[in-house]
Amino acid sequence: MSGGEVAGLIVAVFWAILVSFLAVALVRLAQALRQATRLVAEVTDQAVPLLGEASDAVRAAHAQLARVDAITSDVAEVTANASALSTTVASTFGGPLVKVAAFGYGVRRAVTLQAKGAAKKRTVVVGRTLPSARRRKSRG
């Protein structure tokens, strides 16, 4: 064998070893891709039902929120009506009721003073009751 043949044989052996390493790497890469494909398929199989359930939950929550919104608007309307009714009742009966109460108090006070007034005389000056000792000083 000549030197060129030996060099060709060494290159062929290294070339075969390189191809073998590349083949092993490609086989491992193919196994990794198969496992990744299997994993993605399993995740997809599990995710689709979960997404369906999540979608159903969101729809149910939306329906409940629509009901709550309707209830809230009804409560706001009832509150506004109750406020208007309260204002109407207060303005209708408030003033006259205060006047009737004040008149009743005045009548009761007058009757009480009339009953006690026979024993004691009092002079009223601008909303004040003067005792009899002061009354004499102011007259004179």
Contacts in CASP RR format, 6 or more apart in sequence:
PFRMAT RR
TARGET T0000
AUTHOR 0000-0000-0000
METHOD contacts of the structure
MODEL  1
MSGGEVAGLIVAVFWAILVSFLAVALVRLAQALRQATRLVAEVTDQAVPL
LGEASDAVRAAHAQLARVDAITSDVAEVTANASALSTTVASTFGGPLVKV
AAFGYGVRRAVTLQAKGAAKKRTVVVGRTLPSARRRKSRG
1 9 0 8 1.000
113 122 0 8 1.000
120 132 0 8 1.000
121 132 0 8 1.000
122 129 0 8 1.000
122 130 0 8 1.000
122 131 0 8 1.000
122 132 0 8 1.000
123 129 0 8 1.000
123 130 0 8 1.000
123 135 0 8 1.000
124 130 0 8 1.000
125 138 0 8 1.000
130 138 0 8 1.000
END
